[in-house]
Amino acid sequence: MFLDLKMPGRNGFDVLRWIKQRPATSLKIVILSGSQQPGDIKLAKELGAHGYLVKPATAERLKEFLEPATDKASL
């Protein structure tokens, strides 16, 4: 799931907190934001984000988060 920090009504940090309160949820969440503030990046990580991309993100960077991790030992 790609999540922006700045949304109408709620911000991405509110959504991350809400998801974190639901332990049965196993979403891989990547923040896609225009903010490069170290505090925003740190808080996103503390709240459980799996990654943080600054807009505009390249297609290659987006693809890194969309492809499943490959276990090279099993190849």
CHARMM internal coordinates of N, CA and C (Angstrom, degrees):
IC EDIT
DIST 1 N 1 CA 1.4401
DIST 1 CA 1 C 1.5207
ANGL 1 N 1 CA 1 C 107.56
DIST 1 C 2 N 1.3222
ANGL 1 CA 1 C 2 N 116.88
DIHE 1 N 1 CA 1 C 2 N 127.65
DIST 2 N 2 CA 1.4489
ANGL 1 C 2 N 2 CA 121.45
DIHE 1 CA 1 C 2 N 2 CA 172.33
DIST 2 CA 2 C 1.5218
ANGL 2 N 2 CA 2 C 107.65
DIHE 1 C 2 N 2 CA 2 C -93.66
DIST 2 C 3 N 1.3234
ANGL 2 CA 2 C 3 N 116.32
DIHE 2 N 2 CA 2 C 3 N 132.92
DIST 3 N 3 CA 1.4564
ANGL 2 C 3 N 3 CA 121.56
DIHE 2 CA 2 C 3 N 3 CA -174.38
DIST 3 CA 3 C 1.5193
ANGL 3 N 3 CA 3 C 109.16
DIHE 2 C 3 N 3 CA 3 C -130.95
DIST 3 C 4 N 1.3285
ANGL 3 CA 3 C 4 N 116.41
DIHE 3 N 3 CA 3 C 4 N 127.74
DIST 4 N 4 CA 1.4611
ANGL 3 C 4 N 4 CA 121.07
DIHE 3 CA 3 C 4 N 4 CA 175.79
DIST 4 CA 4 C 1.5280
ANGL 4 N 4 CA 4 C 107.95
DIHE 3 C 4 N 4 CA 4 C -87.99
DIST 4 C 5 N 1.3319
ANGL 4 CA 4 C 5 N 116.60
DIHE 4 N 4 CA 4 C 5 N 150.09
DIST 5 N 5 CA 1.4607
ANGL 4 C 5 N 5 CA 119.77
DIHE 4 CA 4 C 5 N 5 CA 177.37
DIST 5 CA 5 C 1.5200
ANGL 5 N 5 CA 5 C 112.05
DIHE 4 C 5 N 5 CA 5 C -79.68
DIST 5 C 6 N 1.3283
ANGL 5 CA 5 C 6 N 116.77
DIHE 5 N 5 CA 5 C 6 N -31.28
DIST 6 N 6 CA 1.4584
ANGL 5 C 6 N 6 CA 120.33
DIHE 5 CA 5 C 6 N 6 CA -176.60
DIST 6 CA 6 C 1.5187
ANGL 6 N 6 CA 6 C 109.71
DIHE 5 C 6 N 6 CA 6 C -106.52
DIST 6 C 7 N 1.3335
ANGL 6 CA 6 C 7 N 114.61
DIHE 6 N 6 CA 6 C 7 N 106.25
DIST 7 N 7 CA 1.4618
ANGL 6 C 7 N 7 CA 121.60
DIHE 6 CA 6 C 7 N 7 CA 179.38
DIST 7 CA 7 C 1.5205
ANGL 7 N 7 CA 7 C 108.20
DIHE 6 C 7 N 7 CA 7 C -133.66
DIST 7 C 8 N 1.3102
ANGL 7 CA 7 C 8 N 118.21
DIHE 7 N 7 CA 7 C 8 N 157.17
DIST 8 N 8 CA 1.4671
ANGL 7 C 8 N 8 CA 119.46
DIHE 7 CA 7 C 8 N 8 CA 177.33
DIST 8 CA 8 C 1.5281
ANGL 8 N 8 CA 8 C 110.79
DIHE 7 C 8 N 8 CA 8 C -69.57
DIST 8 C 9 N 1.3116
ANGL 8 CA 8 C 9 N 115.94
DIHE 8 N 8 CA 8 C 9 N 136.04
DIST 9 N 9 CA 1.4647
ANGL 8 C 9 N 9 CA 120.64
DIHE 8 CA 8 C 9 N 9 CA 175.77
DIST 9 CA 9 C 1.5127
ANGL 9 N 9 CA 9 C 113.65
DIHE 8 C 9 N 9 CA 9 C 89.84
DIST 9 C 10 N 1.3142
ANGL 9 CA 9 C 10 N 118.10
DIHE 9 N 9 CA 9 C 10 N -54.94
DIST 10 N 10 CA 1.4641
ANGL 9 C 10 N 10 CA 123.55
DIHE 9 CA 9 C 10 N 10 CA 179.28
DIST 10 CA 10 C 1.5158
ANGL 10 N 10 CA 10 C 108.25
DIHE 9 C 10 N 10 CA 10 C -133.36
DIST 10 C 11 N 1.3230
ANGL 10 CA 10 C 11 N 115.22
DIHE 10 N 10 CA 10 C 11 N 154.96
DIST 11 N 11 CA 1.4528
ANGL 10 C 11 N 11 CA 116.42
DIHE 10 CA 10 C 11 N 11 CA 175.23
DIST 11 CA 11 C 1.5294
ANGL 11 N 11 CA 11 C 109.90
DIHE 10 C 11 N 11 CA 11 C -103.35
DIST 11 C 12 N 1.3034
ANGL 11 CA 11 C 12 N 116.26
DIHE 11 N 11 CA 11 C 12 N 169.52
DIST 12 N 12 CA 1.4562
ANGL 11 C 12 N 12 CA 121.15
DIHE 11 CA 11 C 12 N 12 CA -177.01
DIST 12 CA 12 C 1.5174
ANGL 12 N 12 CA 12 C 113.55
DIHE 11 C 12 N 12 CA 12 C -60.30
DIST 12 C 13 N 1.3341
ANGL 12 CA 12 C 13 N 117.31
DIHE 12 N 12 CA 12 C 13 N -31.92
DIST 13 N 13 CA 1.4639
ANGL 12 C 13 N 13 CA 119.91
DIHE 12 CA 12 C 13 N 13 CA 177.63
DIST 13 CA 13 C 1.5217
ANGL 13 N 13 CA 13 C 110.71
DIHE 12 C 13 N 13 CA 13 C -64.90
DIST 13 C 14 N 1.3416
ANGL 13 CA 13 C 14 N 117.26
DIHE 13 N 13 CA 13 C 14 N -38.99
DIST 14 N 14 CA 1.4732
ANGL 13 C 14 N 14 CA 120.59
DIHE 13 CA 13 C 14 N 14 CA 176.16
DIST 14 CA 14 C 1.5269
ANGL 14 N 14 CA 14 C 110.53
DIHE 13 C 14 N 14 CA 14 C -60.94
DIST 14 C 15 N 1.3168
ANGL 14 CA 14 C 15 N 116.49
DIHE 14 N 14 CA 14 C 15 N -42.51
DIST 15 N 15 CA 1.4683
ANGL 14 C 15 N 15 CA 120.88
DIHE 14 CA 14 C 15 N 15 CA -179.69
DIST 15 CA 15 C 1.5260
ANGL 15 N 15 CA 15 C 110.09
DIHE 14 C 15 N 15 CA 15 C -65.73
DIST 15 C 16 N 1.3385
ANGL 15 CA 15 C 16 N 118.08
DIHE 15 N 15 CA 15 C 16 N -42.83
DIST 16 N 16 CA 1.4683
ANGL 15 C 16 N 16 CA 120.97
DIHE 15 CA 15 C 16 N 16 CA 177.62
DIST 16 CA 16 C 1.5245
ANGL 16 N 16 CA 16 C 111.12
DIHE 15 C 16 N 16 CA 16 C -60.21
DIST 16 C 17 N 1.3398
ANGL 16 CA 16 C 17 N 116.78
DIHE 16 N 16 CA 16 C 17 N -43.44
DIST 17 N 17 CA 1.4781
ANGL 16 C 17 N 17 CA 120.12
DIHE 16 CA 16 C 17 N 17 CA 177.96
DIST 17 CA 17 C 1.5240
ANGL 17 N 17 CA 17 C 110.40
DIHE 16 C 17 N 17 CA 17 C -60.78
DIST 17 C 18 N 1.3274
ANGL 17 CA 17 C 18 N 116.84
DIHE 17 N 17 CA 17 C 18 N -43.28
DIST 18 N 18 CA 1.4639
ANGL 17 C 18 N 18 CA 121.53
DIHE 17 CA 17 C 18 N 18 CA -179.07
DIST 18 CA 18 C 1.5279
ANGL 18 N 18 CA 18 C 110.59
DIHE 17 C 18 N 18 CA 18 C -62.47
DIST 18 C 19 N 1.3267
ANGL 18 CA 18 C 19 N 116.56
DIHE 18 N 18 CA 18 C 19 N -44.41
DIST 19 N 19 CA 1.4727
ANGL 18 C 19 N 19 CA 120.83
DIHE 18 CA 18 C 19 N 19 CA 179.53
DIST 19 CA 19 C 1.5278
ANGL 19 N 19 CA 19 C 110.39
DIHE 18 C 19 N 19 CA 19 C -65.47
DIST 19 C 20 N 1.3296
ANGL 19 CA 19 C 20 N 117.27
DIHE 19 N 19 CA 19 C 20 N -41.13
DIST 20 N 20 CA 1.4693
ANGL 19 C 20 N 20 CA 121.43
DIHE 19 CA 19 C 20 N 20 CA -178.71
DIST 20 CA 20 C 1.5274
ANGL 20 N 20 CA 20 C 111.60
DIHE 19 C 20 N 20 CA 20 C -61.93
DIST 20 C 21 N 1.3286
ANGL 20 CA 20 C 21 N 117.54
DIHE 20 N 20 CA 20 C 21 N -28.26
DIST 21 N 21 CA 1.4607
ANGL 20 C 21 N 21 CA 122.24
DIHE 20 CA 20 C 21 N 21 CA 178.91
DIST 21 CA 21 C 1.5247
ANGL 21 N 21 CA 21 C 112.16
DIHE 20 C 21 N 21 CA 21 C -74.20
DIST 21 C 22 N 1.3096
ANGL 21 CA 21 C 22 N 117.26
DIHE 21 N 21 CA 21 C 22 N -7.82
DIST 22 N 22 CA 1.4574
ANGL 21 C 22 N 22 CA 122.81
DIHE 21 CA 21 C 22 N 22 CA 179.68
DIST 22 CA 22 C 1.5281
ANGL 22 N 22 CA 22 C 109.20
DIHE 21 C 22 N 22 CA 22 C -114.17
DIST 22 C 23 N 1.3314
ANGL 22 CA 22 C 23 N 116.59
DIHE 22 N 22 CA 22 C 23 N 85.72
DIST 23 N 23 CA 1.4671
ANGL 22 C 23 N 23 CA 120.15
DIHE 22 CA 22 C 23 N 23 CA -173.92
DIST 23 CA 23 C 1.5259
ANGL 23 N 23 CA 23 C 114.44
DIHE 22 C 23 N 23 CA 23 C -61.57
DIST 23 C 24 N 1.3104
ANGL 23 CA 23 C 24 N 118.61
DIHE 23 N 23 CA 23 C 24 N -21.20
DIST 24 N 24 CA 1.4686
ANGL 23 C 24 N 24 CA 120.48
DIHE 23 CA 23 C 24 N 24 CA 179.87
DIST 24 CA 24 C 1.5318
ANGL 24 N 24 CA 24 C 111.33
DIHE 23 C 24 N 24 CA 24 C -75.69
DIST 24 C 25 N 1.3244
ANGL 24 CA 24 C 25 N 117.22
DIHE 24 N 24 CA 24 C 25 N -11.14
DIST 25 N 25 CA 1.4598
ANGL 24 C 25 N 25 CA 121.28
DIHE 24 CA 24 C 25 N 25 CA -179.73
DIST 25 CA 25 C 1.5182
ANGL 25 N 25 CA 25 C 109.49
DIHE 24 C 25 N 25 CA 25 C -81.48
DIST 25 C 26 N 1.3095
ANGL 25 CA 25 C 26 N 116.44
DIHE 25 N 25 CA 25 C 26 N 124.67
DIST 26 N 26 CA 1.4664
ANGL 25 C 26 N 26 CA 119.96
DIHE 25 CA 25 C 26 N 26 CA -178.01
DIST 26 CA 26 C 1.5270
ANGL 26 N 26 CA 26 C 111.12
DIHE 25 C 26 N 26 CA 26 C -119.21
DIST 26 C 27 N 1.3094
ANGL 26 CA 26 C 27 N 115.86
DIHE 26 N 26 CA 26 C 27 N 48.98
DIST 27 N 27 CA 1.4546
ANGL 26 C 27 N 27 CA 120.58
DIHE 26 CA 26 C 27 N 27 CA 178.43
DIST 27 CA 27 C 1.5180
ANGL 27 N 27 CA 27 C 110.57
DIHE 26 C 27 N 27 CA 27 C -80.67
DIST 27 C 28 N 1.3167
ANGL 27 CA 27 C 28 N 116.81
DIHE 27 N 27 CA 27 C 28 N 141.72
DIST 28 N 28 CA 1.4503
ANGL 27 C 28 N 28 CA 121.71
DIHE 27 CA 27 C 28 N 28 CA 169.60
DIST 28 CA 28 C 1.5242
ANGL 28 N 28 CA 28 C 105.54
DIHE 27 C 28 N 28 CA 28 C -91.44
DIST 28 C 29 N 1.3252
ANGL 28 CA 28 C 29 N 116.42
DIHE 28 N 28 CA 28 C 29 N 114.31
DIST 29 N 29 CA 1.4554
ANGL 28 C 29 N 29 CA 121.31
DIHE 28 CA 28 C 29 N 29 CA -173.57
DIST 29 CA 29 C 1.5226
ANGL 29 N 29 CA 29 C 109.98
DIHE 28 C 29 N 29 CA 29 C -111.27
DIST 29 C 30 N 1.3187
ANGL 29 CA 29 C 30 N 115.86
DIHE 29 N 29 CA 29 C 30 N 126.93
DIST 30 N 30 CA 1.4555
ANGL 29 C 30 N 30 CA 122.95
DIHE 29 CA 29 C 30 N 30 CA 177.20
DIST 30 CA 30 C 1.5246
ANGL 30 N 30 CA 30 C 107.71
DIHE 29 C 30 N 30 CA 30 C -119.22
DIST 30 C 31 N 1.3218
ANGL 30 CA 30 C 31 N 115.97
DIHE 30 N 30 CA 30 C 31 N 126.44
DIST 31 N 31 CA 1.4583
ANGL 30 C 31 N 31 CA 120.59
DIHE 30 CA 30 C 31 N 31 CA 176.84
DIST 31 CA 31 C 1.5246
ANGL 31 N 31 CA 31 C 108.18
DIHE 30 C 31 N 31 CA 31 C -78.80
DIST 31 C 32 N 1.3075
ANGL 31 CA 31 C 32 N 116.33
DIHE 31 N 31 CA 31 C 32 N 132.47
DIST 32 N 32 CA 1.4560
ANGL 31 C 32 N 32 CA 123.55
DIHE 31 CA 31 C 32 N 32 CA 175.94
DIST 32 CA 32 C 1.5201
ANGL 32 N 32 CA 32 C 105.33
DIHE 31 C 32 N 32 CA 32 C -123.20
DIST 32 C 33 N 1.3399
ANGL 32 CA 32 C 33 N 116.73
DIHE 32 N 32 CA 32 C 33 N 102.39
DIST 33 N 33 CA 1.4576
ANGL 32 C 33 N 33 CA 120.67
DIHE 32 CA 32 C 33 N 33 CA -169.34
DIST 33 CA 33 C 1.5184
ANGL 33 N 33 CA 33 C 111.51
DIHE 32 C 33 N 33 CA 33 C -138.68
DIST 33 C 34 N 1.2978
ANGL 33 CA 33 C 34 N 115.51
DIHE 33 N 33 CA 33 C 34 N 158.88
DIST 34 N 34 CA 1.4524
ANGL 33 C 34 N 34 CA 121.31
DIHE 33 CA 33 C 34 N 34 CA 173.27
DIST 34 CA 34 C 1.5221
ANGL 34 N 34 CA 34 C 111.68
DIHE 33 C 34 N 34 CA 34 C -83.89
DIST 34 C 35 N 1.3224
ANGL 34 CA 34 C 35 N 117.50
DIHE 34 N 34 CA 34 C 35 N -10.77
DIST 35 N 35 CA 1.4584
ANGL 34 C 35 N 35 CA 122.18
DIHE 34 CA 34 C 35 N 35 CA -177.75
DIST 35 CA 35 C 1.5273
ANGL 35 N 35 CA 35 C 111.78
DIHE 34 C 35 N 35 CA 35 C -81.33
DIST 35 C 36 N 1.3158
ANGL 35 CA 35 C 36 N 115.34
DIHE 35 N 35 CA 35 C 36 N 130.62
DIST 36 N 36 CA 1.4581
ANGL 35 C 36 N 36 CA 121.70
DIHE 35 CA 35 C 36 N 36 CA 174.17
DIST 36 CA 36 C 1.5227
ANGL 36 N 36 CA 36 C 111.05
DIHE 35 C 36 N 36 CA 36 C -109.71
DIST 36 C 37 N 1.3264
ANGL 36 CA 36 C 37 N 116.26
DIHE 36 N 36 CA 36 C 37 N 13.24
DIST 37 N 37 CA 1.4619
ANGL 36 C 37 N 37 CA 121.10
DIHE 36 CA 36 C 37 N 37 CA -176.92
DIST 37 CA 37 C 1.5274
ANGL 37 N 37 CA 37 C 110.49
DIHE 36 C 37 N 37 CA 37 C -65.87
DIST 37 C 38 N 1.3395
ANGL 37 CA 37 C 38 N 118.18
DIHE 37 N 37 CA 37 C 38 N 125.81
DIST 38 N 38 CA 1.4652
ANGL 37 C 38 N 38 CA 120.76
DIHE 37 CA 37 C 38 N 38 CA 179.24
DIST 38 CA 38 C 1.5307
ANGL 38 N 38 CA 38 C 112.95
DIHE 37 C 38 N 38 CA 38 C -54.58
DIST 38 C 39 N 1.3370
ANGL 38 CA 38 C 39 N 116.89
DIHE 38 N 38 CA 38 C 39 N -35.30
DIST 39 N 39 CA 1.4599
ANGL 38 C 39 N 39 CA 120.21
DIHE 38 CA 38 C 39 N 39 CA 178.73
DIST 39 CA 39 C 1.5231
ANGL 39 N 39 CA 39 C 112.58
DIHE 38 C 39 N 39 CA 39 C -64.72
DIST 39 C 40 N 1.3311
ANGL 39 CA 39 C 40 N 117.07
DIHE 39 N 39 CA 39 C 40 N -37.59
DIST 40 N 40 CA 1.4620
ANGL 39 C 40 N 40 CA 121.01
DIHE 39 CA 39 C 40 N 40 CA 177.97
DIST 40 CA 40 C 1.5297
ANGL 40 N 40 CA 40 C 110.47
DIHE 39 C 40 N 40 CA 40 C -67.12
DIST 40 C 41 N 1.3249
ANGL 40 CA 40 C 41 N 115.97
DIHE 40 N 40 CA 40 C 41 N -42.81
DIST 41 N 41 CA 1.4672
ANGL 40 C 41 N 41 CA 120.66
DIHE 40 CA 40 C 41 N 41 CA -179.82
DIST 41 CA 41 C 1.5260
ANGL 41 N 41 CA 41 C 109.96
DIHE 40 C 41 N 41 CA 41 C -64.17
DIST 41 C 42 N 1.3217
ANGL 41 CA 41 C 42 N 116.94
DIHE 41 N 41 CA 41 C 42 N -44.17
DIST 42 N 42 CA 1.4741
ANGL 41 C 42 N 42 CA 121.82
DIHE 41 CA 41 C 42 N 42 CA 179.65
DIST 42 CA 42 C 1.5351
ANGL 42 N 42 CA 42 C 110.89
DIHE 41 C 42 N 42 CA 42 C -62.64
DIST 42 C 43 N 1.3309
ANGL 42 CA 42 C 43 N 117.03
DIHE 42 N 42 CA 42 C 43 N -47.10
DIST 43 N 43 CA 1.4622
ANGL 42 C 43 N 43 CA 120.35
DIHE 42 CA 42 C 43 N 43 CA -179.23
DIST 43 CA 43 C 1.5231
ANGL 43 N 43 CA 43 C 111.50
DIHE 42 C 43 N 43 CA 43 C -63.86
DIST 43 C 44 N 1.3142
ANGL 43 CA 43 C 44 N 117.29
DIHE 43 N 43 CA 43 C 44 N -40.56
DIST 44 N 44 CA 1.4718
ANGL 43 C 44 N 44 CA 120.33
DIHE 43 CA 43 C 44 N 44 CA 178.28
DIST 44 CA 44 C 1.5258
ANGL 44 N 44 CA 44 C 110.14
DIHE 43 C 44 N 44 CA 44 C -59.33
DIST 44 C 45 N 1.3131
ANGL 44 CA 44 C 45 N 116.91
DIHE 44 N 44 CA 44 C 45 N -43.50
DIST 45 N 45 CA 1.4714
ANGL 44 C 45 N 45 CA 121.26
DIHE 44 CA 44 C 45 N 45 CA 179.49
DIST 45 CA 45 C 1.5321
ANGL 45 N 45 CA 45 C 110.49
DIHE 44 C 45 N 45 CA 45 C -65.25
DIST 45 C 46 N 1.3317
ANGL 45 CA 45 C 46 N 116.73
DIHE 45 N 45 CA 45 C 46 N -43.81
DIST 46 N 46 CA 1.4660
ANGL 45 C 46 N 46 CA 121.17
DIHE 45 CA 45 C 46 N 46 CA 178.96
DIST 46 CA 46 C 1.5262
ANGL 46 N 46 CA 46 C 111.61
DIHE 45 C 46 N 46 CA 46 C -61.34
DIST 46 C 47 N 1.3238
ANGL 46 CA 46 C 47 N 116.91
DIHE 46 N 46 CA 46 C 47 N -32.06
DIST 47 N 47 CA 1.4594
ANGL 46 C 47 N 47 CA 121.44
DIHE 46 CA 46 C 47 N 47 CA -178.78
DIST 47 CA 47 C 1.5242
ANGL 47 N 47 CA 47 C 112.92
DIHE 46 C 47 N 47 CA 47 C -86.92
DIST 47 C 48 N 1.3290
ANGL 47 CA 47 C 48 N 116.93
DIHE 47 N 47 CA 47 C 48 N 2.37
DIST 48 N 48 CA 1.4578
ANGL 47 C 48 N 48 CA 119.39
DIHE 47 CA 47 C 48 N 48 CA 172.83
DIST 48 CA 48 C 1.5080
ANGL 48 N 48 CA 48 C 117.38
DIHE 47 C 48 N 48 CA 48 C 104.89
DIST 48 C 49 N 1.3338
ANGL 48 CA 48 C 49 N 118.61
DIHE 48 N 48 CA 48 C 49 N 7.56
DIST 49 N 49 CA 1.4611
ANGL 48 C 49 N 49 CA 119.66
DIHE 48 CA 48 C 49 N 49 CA 177.26
DIST 49 CA 49 C 1.5282
ANGL 49 N 49 CA 49 C 109.21
DIHE 48 C 49 N 49 CA 49 C -65.79
DIST 49 C 50 N 1.3181
ANGL 49 CA 49 C 50 N 116.22
DIHE 49 N 49 CA 49 C 50 N 141.05
DIST 50 N 50 CA 1.4655
ANGL 49 C 50 N 50 CA 121.90
DIHE 49 CA 49 C 50 N 50 CA -179.74
DIST 50 CA 50 C 1.5185
ANGL 50 N 50 CA 50 C 112.63
DIHE 49 C 50 N 50 CA 50 C -86.15
DIST 50 C 51 N 1.3220
ANGL 50 CA 50 C 51 N 116.56
DIHE 50 N 50 CA 50 C 51 N -14.29
DIST 51 N 51 CA 1.4564
ANGL 50 C 51 N 51 CA 120.67
DIHE 50 CA 50 C 51 N 51 CA 179.90
DIST 51 CA 51 C 1.5090
ANGL 51 N 51 CA 51 C 110.24
DIHE 50 C 51 N 51 CA 51 C -168.11
DIST 51 C 52 N 1.3156
ANGL 51 CA 51 C 52 N 115.03
DIHE 51 N 51 CA 51 C 52 N 168.65
DIST 52 N 52 CA 1.4590
ANGL 51 C 52 N 52 CA 121.11
DIHE 51 CA 51 C 52 N 52 CA -178.78
DIST 52 CA 52 C 1.5181
ANGL 52 N 52 CA 52 C 107.55
DIHE 51 C 52 N 52 CA 52 C -144.57
DIST 52 C 53 N 1.3192
ANGL 52 CA 52 C 53 N 116.43
DIHE 52 N 52 CA 52 C 53 N 119.27
DIST 53 N 53 CA 1.4589
ANGL 52 C 53 N 53 CA 122.57
DIHE 52 CA 52 C 53 N 53 CA 178.16
DIST 53 CA 53 C 1.5137
ANGL 53 N 53 CA 53 C 109.10
DIHE 52 C 53 N 53 CA 53 C -118.03
DIST 53 C 54 N 1.3309
ANGL 53 CA 53 C 54 N 115.81
DIHE 53 N 53 CA 53 C 54 N 138.37
DIST 54 N 54 CA 1.4629
ANGL 53 C 54 N 54 CA 120.62
DIHE 53 CA 53 C 54 N 54 CA 177.36
DIST 54 CA 54 C 1.5229
ANGL 54 N 54 CA 54 C 108.35
DIHE 53 C 54 N 54 CA 54 C -96.37
DIST 54 C 55 N 1.3429
ANGL 54 CA 54 C 55 N 115.53
DIHE 54 N 54 CA 54 C 55 N 132.15
DIST 55 N 55 CA 1.4603
ANGL 54 C 55 N 55 CA 121.49
DIHE 54 CA 54 C 55 N 55 CA 178.46
DIST 55 CA 55 C 1.5134
ANGL 55 N 55 CA 55 C 110.03
DIHE 54 C 55 N 55 CA 55 C -73.29
DIST 55 C 56 N 1.2942
ANGL 55 CA 55 C 56 N 118.74
DIHE 55 N 55 CA 55 C 56 N 146.97
DIST 56 N 56 CA 1.4611
ANGL 55 C 56 N 56 CA 125.17
DIHE 55 CA 55 C 56 N 56 CA -6.45
DIST 56 CA 56 C 1.5281
ANGL 56 N 56 CA 56 C 109.79
DIHE 55 C 56 N 56 CA 56 C -80.44
DIST 56 C 57 N 1.2958
ANGL 56 CA 56 C 57 N 116.37
DIHE 56 N 56 CA 56 C 57 N 132.66
DIST 57 N 57 CA 1.4632
ANGL 56 C 57 N 57 CA 122.21
DIHE 56 CA 56 C 57 N 57 CA 178.91
DIST 57 CA 57 C 1.5278
ANGL 57 N 57 CA 57 C 108.65
DIHE 56 C 57 N 57 CA 57 C -90.22
DIST 57 C 58 N 1.2967
ANGL 57 CA 57 C 58 N 115.82
DIHE 57 N 57 CA 57 C 58 N 144.67
DIST 58 N 58 CA 1.4604
ANGL 57 C 58 N 58 CA 119.86
DIHE 57 CA 57 C 58 N 58 CA 178.59
DIST 58 CA 58 C 1.5227
ANGL 58 N 58 CA 58 C 109.79
DIHE 57 C 58 N 58 CA 58 C -76.65
DIST 58 C 59 N 1.3055
ANGL 58 CA 58 C 59 N 115.62
DIHE 58 N 58 CA 58 C 59 N 160.01
DIST 59 N 59 CA 1.4654
ANGL 58 C 59 N 59 CA 120.74
DIHE 58 CA 58 C 59 N 59 CA 177.77
DIST 59 CA 59 C 1.5244
ANGL 59 N 59 CA 59 C 110.33
DIHE 58 C 59 N 59 CA 59 C -59.77
DIST 59 C 60 N 1.3117
ANGL 59 CA 59 C 60 N 116.90
DIHE 59 N 59 CA 59 C 60 N -36.75
DIST 60 N 60 CA 1.4679
ANGL 59 C 60 N 60 CA 120.63
DIHE 59 CA 59 C 60 N 60 CA -179.64
DIST 60 CA 60 C 1.5293
ANGL 60 N 60 CA 60 C 111.24
DIHE 59 C 60 N 60 CA 60 C -64.00
DIST 60 C 61 N 1.3422
ANGL 60 CA 60 C 61 N 116.72
DIHE 60 N 60 CA 60 C 61 N -42.73
DIST 61 N 61 CA 1.4726
ANGL 60 C 61 N 61 CA 120.32
DIHE 60 CA 60 C 61 N 61 CA 179.30
DIST 61 CA 61 C 1.5235
ANGL 61 N 61 CA 61 C 110.84
DIHE 60 C 61 N 61 CA 61 C -66.60
DIST 61 C 62 N 1.3290
ANGL 61 CA 61 C 62 N 117.88
DIHE 61 N 61 CA 61 C 62 N -40.96
DIST 62 N 62 CA 1.4591
ANGL 61 C 62 N 62 CA 120.51
DIHE 61 CA 61 C 62 N 62 CA 177.72
DIST 62 CA 62 C 1.5226
ANGL 62 N 62 CA 62 C 110.26
DIHE 61 C 62 N 62 CA 62 C -62.75
DIST 62 C 63 N 1.3170
ANGL 62 CA 62 C 63 N 116.37
DIHE 62 N 62 CA 62 C 63 N -41.11
DIST 63 N 63 CA 1.4611
ANGL 62 C 63 N 63 CA 121.57
DIHE 62 CA 62 C 63 N 63 CA -178.57
DIST 63 CA 63 C 1.5293
ANGL 63 N 63 CA 63 C 111.36
DIHE 62 C 63 N 63 CA 63 C -62.17
DIST 63 C 64 N 1.3263
ANGL 63 CA 63 C 64 N 117.69
DIHE 63 N 63 CA 63 C 64 N -34.80
DIST 64 N 64 CA 1.4652
ANGL 63 C 64 N 64 CA 121.61
DIHE 63 CA 63 C 64 N 64 CA 178.15
DIST 64 CA 64 C 1.5231
ANGL 64 N 64 CA 64 C 111.53
DIHE 63 C 64 N 64 CA 64 C -56.33
DIST 64 C 65 N 1.3129
ANGL 64 CA 64 C 65 N 116.29
DIHE 64 N 64 CA 64 C 65 N -37.06
DIST 65 N 65 CA 1.4578
ANGL 64 C 65 N 65 CA 120.68
DIHE 64 CA 64 C 65 N 65 CA -177.86
DIST 65 CA 65 C 1.5230
ANGL 65 N 65 CA 65 C 113.05
DIHE 64 C 65 N 65 CA 65 C -86.16
DIST 65 C 66 N 1.3200
ANGL 65 CA 65 C 66 N 117.02
DIHE 65 N 65 CA 65 C 66 N -18.36
DIST 66 N 66 CA 1.4616
ANGL 65 C 66 N 66 CA 120.72
DIHE 65 CA 65 C 66 N 66 CA -179.02
DIST 66 CA 66 C 1.5161
ANGL 66 N 66 CA 66 C 112.69
DIHE 65 C 66 N 66 CA 66 C -87.56
DIST 66 C 67 N 1.3178
ANGL 66 CA 66 C 67 N 117.61
DIHE 66 N 66 CA 66 C 67 N -29.20
DIST 67 N 67 CA 1.4526
ANGL 66 C 67 N 67 CA 120.60
DIHE 66 CA 66 C 67 N 67 CA -178.49
DIST 67 CA 67 C 1.5235
ANGL 67 N 67 CA 67 C 109.52
DIHE 66 C 67 N 67 CA 67 C -80.48
DIST 67 C 68 N 1.3238
ANGL 67 CA 67 C 68 N 116.53
DIHE 67 N 67 CA 67 C 68 N 138.22
DIST 68 N 68 CA 1.4720
ANGL 67 C 68 N 68 CA 118.36
DIHE 67 CA 67 C 68 N 68 CA 176.34
DIST 68 CA 68 C 1.5129
ANGL 68 N 68 CA 68 C 110.25
DIHE 67 C 68 N 68 CA 68 C -66.83
DIST 68 C 69 N 1.3245
ANGL 68 CA 68 C 69 N 115.49
DIHE 68 N 68 CA 68 C 69 N 149.61
DIST 69 N 69 CA 1.4557
ANGL 68 C 69 N 69 CA 119.91
DIHE 68 CA 68 C 69 N 69 CA 177.31
DIST 69 CA 69 C 1.5171
ANGL 69 N 69 CA 69 C 109.23
DIHE 68 C 69 N 69 CA 69 C -64.66
DIST 69 C 70 N 1.3219
ANGL 69 CA 69 C 70 N 116.50
DIHE 69 N 69 CA 69 C 70 N 140.04
DIST 70 N 70 CA 1.4408
ANGL 69 C 70 N 70 CA 121.47
DIHE 69 CA 69 C 70 N 70 CA -179.20
DIST 70 CA 70 C 1.5163
ANGL 70 N 70 CA 70 C 109.16
DIHE 69 C 70 N 70 CA 70 C -103.13
DIST 70 C 71 N 1.3075
ANGL 70 CA 70 C 71 N 116.24
DIHE 70 N 70 CA 70 C 71 N 128.78
DIST 71 N 71 CA 1.4549
ANGL 70 C 71 N 71 CA 121.32
DIHE 70 CA 70 C 71 N 71 CA 176.29
DIST 71 CA 71 C 1.5324
ANGL 71 N 71 CA 71 C 107.40
DIHE 70 C 71 N 71 CA 71 C -88.97
DIST 71 C 72 N 1.3170
ANGL 71 CA 71 C 72 N 116.82
DIHE 71 N 71 CA 71 C 72 N 98.23
DIST 72 N 72 CA 1.4495
ANGL 71 C 72 N 72 CA 121.05
DIHE 71 CA 71 C 72 N 72 CA -174.62
DIST 72 CA 72 C 1.5315
ANGL 72 N 72 CA 72 C 112.46
DIHE 71 C 72 N 72 CA 72 C -64.32
DIST 72 C 73 N 1.3186
ANGL 72 CA 72 C 73 N 117.43
DIHE 72 N 72 CA 72 C 73 N -23.79
DIST 73 N 73 CA 1.4550
ANGL 72 C 73 N 73 CA 121.12
DIHE 72 CA 72 C 73 N 73 CA 179.83
DIST 73 CA 73 C 1.5307
ANGL 73 N 73 CA 73 C 111.14
DIHE 72 C 73 N 73 CA 73 C -67.00
DIST 73 C 74 N 1.3193
ANGL 73 CA 73 C 74 N 116.65
DIHE 73 N 73 CA 73 C 74 N -25.61
DIST 74 N 74 CA 1.4751
ANGL 73 C 74 N 74 CA 119.39
DIHE 73 CA 73 C 74 N 74 CA -177.11
DIST 74 CA 74 C 1.5231
ANGL 74 N 74 CA 74 C 112.16
DIHE 73 C 74 N 74 CA 74 C -93.36
DIST 74 C 75 N 1.3327
ANGL 74 CA 74 C 75 N 118.08
DIHE 74 N 74 CA 74 C 75 N -0.24
DIST 75 N 75 CA 1.4678
ANGL 74 C 75 N 75 CA 120.47
DIHE 74 CA 74 C 75 N 75 CA -179.29
DIST 75 CA 75 C 1.5051
ANGL 75 N 75 CA 75 C 111.88
DIHE 74 C 75 N 75 CA 75 C -78.39
END
COOR INIT
IC SEED 1 N 1 CA 1 C
IC BUILD
